[in-house]
Amino acid sequence: MILGRTLSVYFSGRFIKAILGLFLFAAVLLFLFDVLELVRRGSDREGFTVMRVAYISLLRVPLLLEQVIPFTVLFGAIAAFVTLSRALELVVTRAAGISVWQFSTPAVLVGLFLGVFSITVYNPAAVYLQQKSEEAAAGLFGADQTFLLQSSGEVWVRQDGLDGESVLRASQLLDNGTRLLRVTVFTFDEDGTFRERIEAEQARLGNETWYLDDAIVYTTENDPQSYSVYQISTFLTATEVRESIGSPESISFWNLPRFIELARNAGLPAYRYNLQYQSLLARPLLLIAMILIAAAVSLKVSRFGGLGRMILGGILSGFVLYVLTELAKDFGGAGIVPPLVAAWAPGIFGVLMGLTILLHQEDG
């Protein structure tokens, strides 16, 4: 028996409303906490205003919310299943001969749709807004600006230019990829022989050229030489510099394949970026797993009671998947496990777990 169109649309609408409602609630909470954190960091800075900080946080929140999408789907689906049960709508549906697999199909399709939408539309938009937040925050947080870029510690960039290859080490990125602070550059001839080491207070990116201010050049043949401005050729653009230094989460889904190829051509490890790309591709499967787990922990409650056990079961299931996902990311990001396996394993495990529990409850 196939679920009718009217009933499918009705159930789908209930799940979408529950999931989006929980998502918006999480967005409001995250926005409030983020505003408080930005106020704490920037309240004594020149140019600080509450409206400016609120605007910066509003642009930052969409990318931060990507981490909670699976959990909003899980708990939103649980809430929808429980609401339908308490209104006796699922009881009537079962009495009409419709199985759990049939009335769960609209929820699974909702999870699939939200997963595809989140990676093709939401993720690029969130990354774009994150970049706008960095521009709005320019100059406000000073040395703490790196926490907006989601990167910390020293960063390395390997590049090529008309004069040969070079490796840059910088402590901070500013102006959307066009300025680096406290820079060390190791340059090589076209045959790969080390040529010189350059220490500079900052590097400014121009037209295929790095301009190093207050630079000191060290070579193996001559004494150190000081220059007010020293130039190095490069083929990198500001976007490529920013993406090389930024975290994989700060790169749009549509730009990740190009950047993975760029990193490989430059001889840089691409594990983390490949893992991010595969994780985004696997997100629809992960959301489907959350839907099935929600059905497994909530449908039995609808018939036998036990709201507390349902909540605990949902929390434990979400926690298990979260730990598995983080472990897989750590192993995949370090190159221990292939990124393809690390990205898809949590979703496959979640789907199998949800199906196993449902089969045991309904057909066991």
KEMARMI-63821 format. One record per residue (C-alpha): z, y, x; residue in three letters; chain. Coordinates in Angstrom, 1 decimal. Last residue first. Example, Ala and Ser with C-alpha at 12.3 -4.5 7.8 and 13.67 -1.06 7.14 Angstrom:
% residues 2
KOLFI, 7.1, -1.1, 13.7, ser, A
KOLFI, 7.8, -4.5, 12.3, ala, A
END
This chain:
% residues 364
KOLFI, 15.2, -8.7, 10.7, gly, A
KOLFI, 12.6, -7.0, 8.6, asp, A
KOLFI, 14.2, -3.6, 7.8, glu, A
KOLFI, 17.1, -3.3, 10.2, gln, A
KOLFI, 15.8, -5.5, 13.1, his, A
KOLFI, 12.3, -4.0, 12.8, leu, A
KOLFI, 13.7, -0.5, 12.7, leu, A
KOLFI, 15.8, -1.1, 15.8, ile, A
KOLFI, 12.9, -2.6, 17.8, thr, A
KOLFI, 10.5, 0.1, 16.7, leu, A
KOLFI, 12.9, 2.9, 17.9, gly, A
KOLFI, 13.5, 1.2, 21.2, met, A
KOLFI, 9.8, 0.5, 21.8, leu, A
KOLFI, 9.0, 4.1, 21.0, val, A
KOLFI, 11.7, 5.5, 23.2, gly, A
KOLFI, 10.7, 3.2, 26.2, phe, A
KOLFI, 7.1, 4.3, 25.9, ile, A
KOLFI, 8.1, 8.0, 25.8, gly, A
KOLFI, 10.5, 7.6, 28.7, pro, A
KOLFI, 7.9, 5.7, 30.8, ala, A
KOLFI, 5.0, 8.1, 30.3, trp, A
KOLFI, 5.9, 10.8, 32.9, ala, A
KOLFI, 7.4, 8.6, 35.6, ala, A
KOLFI, 4.6, 6.0, 35.4, val, A
KOLFI, 1.8, 8.6, 35.7, leu, A
KOLFI, 3.7, 10.5, 38.4, pro, A
KOLFI, 3.7, 7.4, 40.6, pro, A
KOLFI, 7.3, 6.6, 41.6, val, A
KOLFI, 8.8, 7.5, 44.9, ile, A
KOLFI, 6.7, 10.7, 45.2, gly, A
KOLFI, 9.7, 13.0, 45.1, ala, A
KOLFI, 8.6, 14.6, 41.8, gly, A
KOLFI, 8.1, 11.1, 40.3, gly, A
KOLFI, 11.6, 9.9, 41.3, phe, A
KOLFI, 13.3, 13.1, 40.1, asp, A
KOLFI, 11.1, 13.3, 36.9, lys, A
KOLFI, 11.9, 9.7, 36.1, ala, A
KOLFI, 15.6, 10.3, 36.5, leu, A
KOLFI, 15.3, 13.4, 34.2, glu, A
KOLFI, 13.4, 11.5, 31.6, thr, A
KOLFI, 15.8, 8.5, 31.6, leu, A
KOLFI, 18.8, 10.8, 31.4, val, A
KOLFI, 17.2, 12.7, 28.4, tyr, A
KOLFI, 16.2, 9.4, 26.7, leu, A
KOLFI, 19.8, 8.1, 27.0, val, A
KOLFI, 21.2, 11.5, 25.8, phe, A
KOLFI, 18.9, 11.6, 22.8, gly, A
KOLFI, 20.0, 8.0, 21.8, ser, A
KOLFI, 23.7, 8.9, 22.3, leu, A
KOLFI, 23.4, 12.0, 20.2, ile, A
KOLFI, 21.5, 10.3, 17.4, gly, A
KOLFI, 24.0, 7.4, 17.4, gly, A
KOLFI, 27.0, 9.7, 17.3, leu, A
KOLFI, 25.4, 11.7, 14.4, ile, A
KOLFI, 24.7, 8.4, 12.5, met, A
KOLFI, 28.1, 7.0, 13.2, arg, A
KOLFI, 29.7, 10.1, 11.8, gly, A
KOLFI, 27.5, 10.0, 8.7, leu, A
KOLFI, 28.7, 6.5, 7.8, gly, A
KOLFI, 27.2, 5.5, 4.5, gly, A
KOLFI, 25.6, 2.1, 3.7, phe, A
KOLFI, 22.2, 2.9, 2.2, arg, A
KOLFI, 21.4, 6.3, 3.7, ser, A
KOLFI, 23.2, 5.4, 6.8, val, A
KOLFI, 20.7, 2.6, 7.5, lys, A
KOLFI, 18.0, 5.2, 7.3, leu, A
KOLFI, 19.6, 7.6, 9.8, ser, A
KOLFI, 19.8, 5.9, 13.2, val, A
KOLFI, 16.5, 4.1, 13.1, ala, A
KOLFI, 14.6, 6.9, 11.4, ala, A
KOLFI, 15.7, 9.3, 14.0, ala, A
KOLFI, 14.8, 6.9, 16.8, ile, A
KOLFI, 11.3, 6.6, 15.2, leu, A
KOLFI, 10.9, 10.4, 15.1, ile, A
KOLFI, 12.2, 10.8, 18.7, met, A
KOLFI, 9.7, 8.2, 19.9, ala, A
KOLFI, 6.9, 10.1, 18.2, ile, A
KOLFI, 8.1, 13.2, 20.1, leu, A
KOLFI, 7.9, 11.3, 23.3, leu, A
KOLFI, 4.4, 10.1, 22.5, leu, A
KOLFI, 3.3, 13.7, 21.8, pro, A
KOLFI, 4.9, 14.8, 25.1, arg, A
KOLFI, 3.0, 12.3, 27.3, ala, A
KOLFI, 0.2, 14.8, 28.1, leu, A
KOLFI, 2.8, 17.4, 29.0, leu, A
KOLFI, 4.6, 14.9, 31.2, ser, A
KOLFI, 1.3, 14.0, 32.9, gln, A
KOLFI, 0.7, 17.6, 33.8, tyr, A
KOLFI, 4.3, 18.2, 35.0, gln, A
KOLFI, 4.1, 15.0, 37.1, leu, A
KOLFI, 0.8, 16.1, 38.7, asn, A
KOLFI, 2.4, 19.4, 39.5, tyr, A
KOLFI, 5.5, 17.8, 41.1, arg, A
KOLFI, 3.5, 15.3, 43.1, tyr, A
KOLFI, 1.0, 17.7, 44.4, ala, A
KOLFI, 1.9, 17.6, 48.1, pro, A
KOLFI, 0.0, 20.3, 50.0, leu, A
KOLFI, -3.1, 19.5, 52.1, gly, A
KOLFI, -5.0, 22.6, 51.0, ala, A
KOLFI, -7.5, 20.4, 49.1, asn, A
KOLFI, -4.7, 18.6, 47.4, arg, A
KOLFI, -3.0, 21.8, 46.3, ala, A
KOLFI, -6.3, 23.2, 44.9, leu, A
KOLFI, -7.0, 20.0, 43.0, glu, A
KOLFI, -3.5, 20.1, 41.5, ile, A
KOLFI, -4.0, 23.8, 40.7, phe, A
KOLFI, -7.2, 23.2, 38.8, arg, A
KOLFI, -5.7, 20.3, 36.8, pro, A
KOLFI, -2.6, 22.5, 36.1, leu, A
KOLFI, -4.5, 25.5, 34.7, asn, A
KOLFI, -4.9, 24.3, 31.1, trp, A
KOLFI, -1.2, 23.2, 30.8, phe, A
KOLFI, -0.1, 26.7, 32.1, ser, A
KOLFI, 1.8, 27.0, 35.3, ile, A
KOLFI, 5.5, 28.2, 35.3, ser, A
KOLFI, 6.8, 24.7, 34.6, glu, A
KOLFI, 5.4, 23.6, 38.0, pro, A
KOLFI, 7.8, 26.0, 39.7, ser, A
KOLFI, 6.5, 29.1, 41.4, gly, A
KOLFI, 5.5, 29.4, 45.1, ile, A
KOLFI, 2.1, 27.9, 45.0, ser, A
KOLFI, 1.5, 29.3, 41.5, glu, A
KOLFI, 2.2, 32.8, 42.6, arg, A
KOLFI, 0.0, 32.5, 45.6, val, A
KOLFI, -2.8, 31.0, 43.5, glu, A
KOLFI, -2.5, 33.8, 41.0, thr, A
KOLFI, -2.6, 36.5, 43.7, ala, A
KOLFI, -5.8, 35.0, 45.1, thr, A
KOLFI, -6.0, 32.9, 48.3, leu, A
KOLFI, -9.0, 33.0, 50.6, phe, A
KOLFI, -7.0, 34.6, 53.4, thr, A
KOLFI, -7.6, 36.9, 56.4, ser, A
KOLFI, -4.6, 38.1, 58.4, ile, A
KOLFI, -3.9, 41.8, 59.1, gln, A
KOLFI, -1.0, 43.5, 61.0, tyr, A
KOLFI, 0.5, 46.8, 60.0, val, A
KOLFI, 3.2, 48.7, 61.9, ser, A
KOLFI, 2.6, 46.4, 64.8, tyr, A
KOLFI, 5.0, 45.1, 67.5, ser, A
KOLFI, 3.9, 42.8, 70.3, gln, A
KOLFI, 5.9, 39.9, 71.8, pro, A
KOLFI, 5.0, 39.2, 75.4, asp, A
KOLFI, 1.8, 37.4, 76.1, asn, A
KOLFI, 0.4, 33.8, 76.6, glu, A
KOLFI, 2.4, 31.6, 74.2, thr, A
KOLFI, 2.1, 34.1, 71.4, thr, A
KOLFI, 4.6, 36.1, 69.3, tyr, A
KOLFI, 3.5, 38.9, 67.0, val, A
KOLFI, 6.1, 41.3, 65.5, ile, A
KOLFI, 5.2, 42.8, 62.2, ala, A
KOLFI, 6.5, 46.0, 60.6, asp, A
KOLFI, 4.3, 45.5, 57.5, asp, A
KOLFI, 2.0, 42.5, 57.2, leu, A
KOLFI, -1.3, 43.2, 55.3, tyr, A
KOLFI, -2.7, 39.8, 54.0, trp, A
KOLFI, -6.4, 40.0, 53.5, thr, A
KOLFI, -9.0, 38.5, 51.1, glu, A
KOLFI, -8.9, 41.8, 49.2, asn, A
KOLFI, -5.3, 42.8, 49.4, gly, A
KOLFI, -2.1, 40.8, 49.5, leu, A
KOLFI, 1.0, 42.6, 50.8, arg, A
KOLFI, 3.3, 40.9, 53.3, ala, A
KOLFI, 6.9, 42.0, 53.9, gln, A
KOLFI, 9.5, 42.4, 56.6, glu, A
KOLFI, 7.2, 40.6, 59.2, ala, A
KOLFI, 7.5, 37.9, 61.8, glu, A
KOLFI, 4.2, 36.5, 63.2, ile, A
KOLFI, 3.7, 33.3, 65.1, arg, A
KOLFI, 0.5, 32.9, 67.2, glu, A
KOLFI, -2.4, 30.6, 68.1, arg, A
KOLFI, -1.7, 27.0, 67.4, phe, A
KOLFI, -4.8, 24.9, 67.8, thr, A
KOLFI, -6.5, 23.6, 64.6, gly, A
KOLFI, -10.1, 23.9, 65.7, asp, A
KOLFI, -10.6, 27.0, 63.7, glu, A
KOLFI, -7.6, 28.6, 65.5, asp, A
KOLFI, -4.1, 28.4, 64.0, phe, A
KOLFI, -1.7, 30.9, 62.6, thr, A
KOLFI, 2.0, 30.5, 61.8, phe, A
KOLFI, 3.3, 33.3, 59.5, val, A
KOLFI, 6.9, 34.2, 58.9, thr, A
KOLFI, 7.7, 36.5, 56.0, val, A
KOLFI, 10.8, 38.4, 54.9, arg, A
KOLFI, 9.4, 39.5, 51.5, leu, A
KOLFI, 6.2, 38.6, 49.8, leu, A
KOLFI, 4.0, 40.9, 47.8, arg, A
KOLFI, 0.9, 40.2, 45.6, thr, A
KOLFI, 2.1, 37.2, 43.7, gly, A
KOLFI, 3.2, 38.9, 40.4, asn, A
KOLFI, 4.7, 42.0, 42.0, asp, A
KOLFI, 7.3, 40.1, 44.0, leu, A
KOLFI, 7.9, 36.7, 45.7, leu, A
KOLFI, 10.9, 36.1, 47.9, gln, A
KOLFI, 12.0, 34.2, 51.0, ser, A
KOLFI, 8.6, 33.7, 52.6, ala, A
KOLFI, 7.0, 31.1, 54.9, arg, A
KOLFI, 3.3, 31.3, 55.4, leu, A
KOLFI, 1.1, 28.7, 57.1, val, A
KOLFI, -2.3, 29.6, 58.6, ser, A
KOLFI, -5.8, 28.1, 58.8, glu, A
KOLFI, -8.8, 29.7, 60.5, gly, A
KOLFI, -10.0, 33.3, 61.2, asp, A
KOLFI, -12.1, 33.5, 58.1, leu, A
KOLFI, -9.3, 32.3, 56.0, gly, A
KOLFI, -7.3, 29.2, 54.9, asp, A
KOLFI, -3.9, 28.8, 53.4, gln, A
KOLFI, -0.7, 26.8, 53.4, arg, A
KOLFI, 2.2, 28.3, 51.5, val, A
KOLFI, 5.9, 27.6, 52.1, trp, A
KOLFI, 8.9, 28.7, 50.1, val, A
KOLFI, 12.4, 29.3, 51.2, glu, A
KOLFI, 15.2, 29.0, 48.6, gly, A
KOLFI, 14.8, 29.5, 44.9, ser, A
KOLFI, 12.1, 29.3, 42.2, ser, A
KOLFI, 12.3, 29.8, 38.4, gln, A
KOLFI, 10.5, 33.2, 38.7, leu, A
KOLFI, 13.2, 35.0, 36.7, leu, A
KOLFI, 15.8, 33.6, 39.2, phe, A
KOLFI, 13.8, 35.1, 42.0, thr, A
KOLFI, 14.5, 38.7, 40.8, gln, A
KOLFI, 18.0, 38.5, 42.1, asp, A
KOLFI, 17.1, 40.5, 45.2, ala, A
KOLFI, 16.3, 43.5, 43.0, gly, A
KOLFI, 17.1, 42.8, 39.3, phe, A
KOLFI, 15.4, 45.8, 37.7, leu, A
KOLFI, 12.5, 46.4, 40.1, gly, A
KOLFI, 10.1, 44.2, 38.1, ala, A
KOLFI, 11.7, 43.0, 34.9, ala, A
KOLFI, 8.8, 43.9, 32.6, ala, A
KOLFI, 6.4, 42.3, 35.0, glu, A
KOLFI, 8.5, 39.1, 35.2, glu, A
KOLFI, 8.7, 39.1, 31.4, ser, A
KOLFI, 4.9, 39.3, 31.2, lys, A
KOLFI, 4.6, 36.3, 33.4, gln, A
KOLFI, 7.0, 34.4, 31.1, gln, A
KOLFI, 4.9, 35.5, 28.1, leu, A
KOLFI, 1.8, 33.9, 29.6, tyr, A
KOLFI, 3.7, 30.7, 30.4, val, A
KOLFI, 5.0, 30.5, 26.7, ala, A
KOLFI, 1.4, 31.1, 25.4, ala, A
KOLFI, 0.0, 28.4, 27.6, pro, A
KOLFI, 2.8, 26.0, 26.5, asn, A
KOLFI, 2.5, 26.8, 22.8, tyr, A
KOLFI, -1.2, 26.3, 22.4, val, A
KOLFI, -2.4, 23.0, 24.0, thr, A
KOLFI, 0.9, 21.4, 25.0, ile, A
KOLFI, 3.0, 22.3, 21.9, ser, A
KOLFI, 0.2, 21.8, 19.4, phe, A
KOLFI, -0.4, 18.3, 20.6, val, A
KOLFI, 3.3, 17.4, 20.4, gly, A
KOLFI, 3.7, 19.1, 17.1, leu, A
KOLFI, 0.8, 17.2, 15.6, phe, A
KOLFI, 2.0, 13.9, 16.9, leu, A
KOLFI, 5.6, 14.5, 15.6, gly, A
KOLFI, 4.2, 15.5, 12.2, val, A
KOLFI, 2.1, 12.3, 12.2, leu, A
KOLFI, 5.2, 10.3, 12.9, val, A
KOLFI, 7.0, 12.0, 10.0, ala, A
KOLFI, 4.1, 11.4, 7.7, pro, A
KOLFI, 4.1, 7.7, 8.7, thr, A
KOLFI, 7.8, 7.2, 8.0, ser, A
KOLFI, 7.1, 6.7, 4.3, phe, A
KOLFI, 4.8, 3.8, 5.1, gln, A
KOLFI, 6.8, 2.1, 7.8, trp, A
KOLFI, 10.0, 2.3, 5.7, val, A
KOLFI, 8.3, 0.4, 2.9, ser, A
KOLFI, 6.9, 1.7, -0.4, ile, A
KOLFI, 7.5, -0.7, -3.3, gly, A
KOLFI, 8.3, 1.9, -5.9, ala, A
KOLFI, 12.0, 1.2, -5.6, ala, A
KOLFI, 11.7, 2.2, -1.9, arg, A
KOLFI, 10.3, 5.6, -2.9, thr, A
KOLFI, 13.0, 6.0, -5.6, val, A
KOLFI, 15.7, 5.4, -3.0, val, A
KOLFI, 13.9, 7.7, -0.5, leu, A
KOLFI, 14.1, 10.5, -3.0, glu, A
KOLFI, 17.7, 9.8, -3.8, leu, A
KOLFI, 18.6, 13.4, -3.0, ala, A
KOLFI, 21.0, 12.1, -0.4, arg, A
KOLFI, 18.3, 10.0, 1.2, ser, A
KOLFI, 15.8, 12.8, 1.4, leu, A
KOLFI, 18.4, 15.1, 3.0, thr, A
KOLFI, 19.4, 12.3, 5.5, val, A
KOLFI, 15.8, 11.7, 6.5, phe, A
KOLFI, 15.2, 15.5, 7.0, ala, A
KOLFI, 18.4, 16.0, 9.0, ala, A
KOLFI, 17.5, 13.0, 11.3, ile, A
KOLFI, 14.0, 14.4, 11.7, ala, A
KOLFI, 15.4, 17.8, 12.7, gly, A
KOLFI, 17.9, 16.1, 15.1, phe, A
KOLFI, 15.1, 14.3, 16.9, leu, A
KOLFI, 12.4, 17.0, 16.7, val, A
KOLFI, 14.9, 19.7, 17.9, thr, A
KOLFI, 15.8, 17.3, 20.7, phe, A
KOLFI, 12.3, 16.8, 21.9, pro, A
KOLFI, 11.6, 20.6, 21.8, ile, A
KOLFI, 14.7, 21.5, 23.8, val, A
KOLFI, 13.1, 21.9, 27.3, gln, A
KOLFI, 10.2, 23.9, 25.9, glu, A
KOLFI, 12.7, 26.5, 24.7, leu, A
KOLFI, 13.0, 28.0, 28.2, leu, A
KOLFI, 9.3, 28.8, 28.0, leu, A
KOLFI, 9.7, 30.5, 24.6, pro, A
KOLFI, 12.9, 32.4, 25.7, val, A
KOLFI, 11.5, 34.4, 28.6, arg, A
KOLFI, 9.5, 37.0, 26.5, leu, A
KOLFI, 12.5, 37.7, 24.2, leu, A
KOLFI, 14.7, 37.9, 27.3, ser, A
KOLFI, 12.6, 40.6, 28.8, ile, A
KOLFI, 12.6, 42.6, 25.5, tyr, A
KOLFI, 16.3, 42.2, 25.1, ala, A
KOLFI, 16.8, 43.4, 28.7, val, A
KOLFI, 14.7, 46.5, 28.0, arg, A
KOLFI, 16.4, 47.2, 24.8, met, A
KOLFI, 19.9, 47.0, 26.4, val, A
KOLFI, 18.8, 49.5, 29.1, thr, A
KOLFI, 18.9, 49.1, 32.9, phe, A
KOLFI, 16.7, 51.5, 34.9, gly, A
KOLFI, 19.0, 51.6, 37.9, glu, A
KOLFI, 21.0, 48.4, 38.1, arg, A
KOLFI, 24.7, 48.1, 37.2, asp, A
KOLFI, 24.0, 46.2, 33.9, ser, A
KOLFI, 21.5, 43.9, 35.6, gly, A
KOLFI, 23.1, 40.5, 36.2, arg, A
KOLFI, 25.7, 40.5, 33.4, arg, A
KOLFI, 23.2, 42.0, 31.0, val, A
KOLFI, 20.7, 39.3, 31.9, leu, A
KOLFI, 23.3, 36.6, 31.2, glu, A
KOLFI, 24.2, 38.2, 27.9, leu, A
KOLFI, 20.6, 38.4, 26.9, val, A
KOLFI, 20.0, 34.8, 27.9, asp, A
KOLFI, 23.0, 33.6, 25.7, phe, A
KOLFI, 21.7, 35.5, 22.7, leu, A
KOLFI, 18.1, 34.3, 23.2, phe, A
KOLFI, 19.2, 30.7, 23.6, leu, A
KOLFI, 21.2, 30.9, 20.4, leu, A
KOLFI, 18.3, 32.4, 18.4, val, A
KOLFI, 15.8, 30.0, 19.8, ala, A
KOLFI, 18.1, 27.0, 19.0, ala, A
KOLFI, 18.2, 28.2, 15.3, phe, A
KOLFI, 14.4, 28.7, 15.4, leu, A
KOLFI, 14.0, 25.1, 16.6, phe, A
KOLFI, 16.4, 23.7, 14.0, leu, A
KOLFI, 14.5, 25.5, 11.2, gly, A
KOLFI, 11.2, 24.3, 12.7, leu, A
KOLFI, 12.3, 20.7, 12.6, ile, A
KOLFI, 13.7, 20.8, 9.1, ala, A
KOLFI, 10.7, 22.6, 7.7, lys, A
KOLFI, 8.2, 20.3, 9.4, ile, A
KOLFI, 10.0, 17.2, 8.2, phe, A
KOLFI, 10.1, 18.4, 4.6, arg, A
KOLFI, 6.5, 19.5, 4.7, gly, A
KOLFI, 5.4, 16.1, 6.0, ser, A
KOLFI, 7.3, 14.4, 3.1, phe, A
KOLFI, 5.6, 16.5, 0.5, tyr, A
KOLFI, 2.1, 16.1, 2.1, val, A
KOLFI, 2.5, 12.4, 2.3, ser, A
KOLFI, 3.8, 12.2, -1.4, leu, A
KOLFI, 0.8, 14.2, -2.6, thr, A
KOLFI, -1.7, 12.1, -0.5, arg, A
KOLFI, -0.4, 8.8, -1.7, gly, A
KOLFI, 1.3, 6.4, 0.8, leu, A
KOLFI, -1.0, 3.4, 1.4, ile, A
KOLFI, 0.0, 0.0, 0.0, met, A
END
